[in-house]
Amino acid sequence: MLLRLKLWSEVRRRAVPLFVVGCINSALPFLFLAFASVFLPAGFTSILNAASPLFGTVVAAIWLKENLAISRTIGFILGFVGVTILVGWKTFTATPTFFAAVGAGLMAALMYAIAAPYAKRQLSGVPPLVIATMSQLSAALFLLPALPFTVPKIAPTAIIMLSVVALAIFSTAAAYILYFRLIQNVGSTKALTVTYLIPAFAMVWGAVIIKEPVTSSMIFGCSLILLGTAIANDLFKSLLIKN
């Protein structure tokens, strides 16, 4: 596809940063989150992953010299609190494995926070299709040496294989094309706020598809997520300026 669209010269010219983005935005976060998910509930892992916009504000302020506005900081905090309320908070036994899993989840969030401004700075002007395609190929290449050690003991069923393909196409490939376009259009810090929306959409699809119950606390948490995301992206300020 890249050859047909005459984008291969762009790939060769930006090969190193494309490989780096593939490692720090896909391969390493996937590894960290996979490890964390084995030992932590999915909801708690979502909370750790939601720390990426908070890390992103600090990284962007230090690295890209982006203005750390108070309103944006408030929006990020509201979004994080909303995620915590939405997925629920539970107490855990403090074991070395627990702390290792938490550390892995936070490292994944930090990787995302570093990858977004890196892509903004090093891949400015590169078509999102190129970034998404080559970063995923780079991530696959980076993880290839681990393949012999991770072969499943039981052959996956057809449903599992179709589910993996669907996740690869819609939740990864298509999502990354939109995500990298968002980074180019609104900046890395604002783009990271999409992390807050993942648990909210999970709640909606869970209720629609598999009839999971929706509680009042989940609705309140979702409302905080939407409010925090709107504030962090200056939506209210834009409306006031237009009016």
N, C-alpha and C positions, 0 to 999 in steps of 0.2 A: 504493500500500500504506500509506504513512504517513497519507494522508487517511482511509483506511478505518479505520485503527487510532486515529484522532483524536490523532495525534502532531504535527500540523503546527504547533500553537501552540508546542510545545517547539522545533521547528526555527527558527521566527522569533525566539524569545527568545534562542536560543544561536547565531544565524547566524554571528557573527564567529568565536568559538572553533571552531566546526565547520569553517569555511573554513580556519582556521589549521592545524588538525589534518590536514585533507586535503592541505595544502601540505607540511607538515614530516614527515608520517608516510607519505605516498604519493608525491606528485608529485616532490618534490625527491630523496628517496632513490632512487626508480625511475630518475630521470635520472642520478644519480651512479653507481649500480650498473650501468646500461646502458653508460655510458662506460667504467667500469673493466673490465667484462666483455669489451669489444672488444679490450683490450690485455693482459689478464691471464688466466691459466688459471682455470677455474671454481673449482677447489679453493682457490687463493690468494685469490680474491674472497670465498669462504666464510669464510676466516680473518679477513679484514678486517671482514666483516659481523658476525662473532662478537665483535668488540670492543664492540658496543653495550651488553651488560650491564655491562662494565667502565666505560664512560663513564657508564652509567646510575647506578651506585653513587655516583659523584662528583656528578652533577647532582642526584640525589635528596638527598644529604647537604647540599649547599649550598642548594638551592632549597626542598625540602620538609622540611628539618631531620630527615631520617630517620637513625636510629642506624646508623652504619657498623660493624656487629659484625665482629669478627675472623673468626668462623666463616663468615659470609656472604662476606667477601672471599676467604677460602681456597676456598670453593665456586666463586666466579666464576673464580678463577685456574685451578683444576683443570679446569673446563669449557672454558676457552680453550685450555689445553694439550691437552686431549682432542681438540678440533676440529683443532688443528694436526697432531697425530699421525694422526688419522683421514684427513684429506685429503692429508697429506704436505707436506713442505717442500722446495722446490727453490730453487736459486740462480738469480738473474736478472741480466741486464746492466743496469747502472745508467745509464739514459738519461733525458732530460727527460720523454719520454712515459711511461716506467715510473713515475717519481715523481708525475706528474700523475694517472695511473690509481690509484696507491696513495692519493694525497690524496683523490681522488673517492670511493674505497671507504670511507676513514675518515670522510669527511664524511657519507656515507650512514648509517654507524653512529652518528655523533653526532646526526644528525637524529632517528633512532629513539629515542636516549637522551633527547632533549629532549621529543619528542612524547608519550612515555608519562607522565611526571609532569605535563606540561601538560594532557593529557586527564584525568588523575586530579584535578587541581586545578580546572580550568575547566568540566569536564563531569560533575561528580559528580551522580549521580542521574538523568542522562539515559539512557534505554534504549539498550543496545548496538546495537539495530537502527537507531536514529536516527543514532548516531555513525558506524556503518559505512556506511550508505547515503549520508548527506550528505557525509561526508569523501571518499568515492569520486567523487561528483558534483562536489565542489569541486575535487578533483585533476584531473578531466577538463576542467573549465572553465579551470583554471590552465594546463593544457598545450595547450588548444585553439589558441592563436595559432601554435604550432609545427607544426600539422597540415599546412599547405600545403608545408612544407619537408621533410617526412618521408614523403611518399607513396612506397610501394615501386615500384621500376622494373618488377618482375615481379608479376603478379597472384597472390596466395596461392591455394594449392590448397584443396580442400574439407577435406582432412585437417588442414591448417594452421589453417583457420578454426575447425574443431571443437575443435582443441587449445587455441586461444586462448579460446574460449567456456568450455571445461572449466576452464582455469586461472582465468578470471575468476569463475566461479561457486564452485568448490570451494576453490581455493588463495588466493582474494582475498576475495570477498564473505563466504562462510561462515566462513572463517578469521578475518576481522576482527571478525565478530560475537562469536565465542568469545574473541578476544584482548581486546576492550574490556570484555567481561564479566569476564575474568580480572583486568584492571587494577583494576576496581571492587571485586572480591572479595578480592584478595591484595596489591594495591599495584603500583605501576609497576616497582619494582626487581625483584621476584620474577617479574612477568609477562615481563620482558625475557629471562629465562633460556630461554624457548622457542626463542630464536635458536640455542642450543647443540644443540637436538634436530633441527634441519633437516638437517645433514649426516648424522646418525645414521640418520634415516628414509630419506634418499637412498641410504645404503648398503644398507639392508634392501630397499627397493623395487627398487633396481638389481639386487640378487642374485635377487630373486623374479621380476621381470618380464623383464629382459633378460639374466639369467644372468651378471652381472658377478662376477668372483672376489672373495672376501672373505679378506683376509690376516690374520695374527695381529696385526700392528700396528694394523690397522683395528679389530679386536675390542677390543684394549687401549685404543685411543683412545675407542671407544664406551663402554667401561666407565668411563673417567675422566669422560666427559661425564655419564653417569647419576649417578655418585658426586658430582660437583661440583654438579649440579642439585639433588640431594637435600639436600646440605649447605646450599646457598644458600637453599633454601626451608624450612629447619628441619624437614625430615621426621624426622630421627633424634631431634631434641629432642621433637617431638610424640609419637613412639612411646614415648620414655622417660617422658614425663609421663603417658601413658595407662596404662603398666604400673606 
